Amino acid sequence: MLLACSHLIVATDDVPRMTSFFGEAFEVAPYFENEMFAEFVLHSRFRIAFFKPVGVSARRFRASAERDGSAFGVTVSDVDATYQALLAMADRFPLELSGPPKEHPWGEKSFLLTDPDGNRWEIARAPAPDGMLTNR
């Protein structure tokens, strides 16, 4: 039985750039970082890591892989402030935003982000104090 999602690992050619971008965008400091690997541990204990594939891992992961087949969902304490922060970062990082956060009929407020590596993220308002989406 699946219990939870515990971590996400994302391949990149530029770990320092993605570490800087992710940390600034989401106001979170890396738990660990170097030129090849960076890991963020979120309030919920979920881990997000960026790594540069080399050696054996380069046979299974490509940092240049197409990124348009999925999106990562994250919740933030203030979706409007996060959107504004990302807008302000657009002159320093290549990113795309879908537009201002929208209210959805199912009770979520969100927008879409494409990060400097082309990863897609849905950024949503956290409806619960622990940052998790509520069961509809």
Buried (B, 14 or more C-beta within 10 A) or exposed (E): EEEEEEEBEBBBEBBBBBBBBBBBBBEBEBEEBEEEBBBBBBEBEBBBBBBBBEEEEEEEBEBEEEBEEEBBEBBBEEBEEBBEBBEEBEEEBEBEBBEEBEEEEEEBBBBBBBBBBBBBBBBBBBBEEEBEBEEE
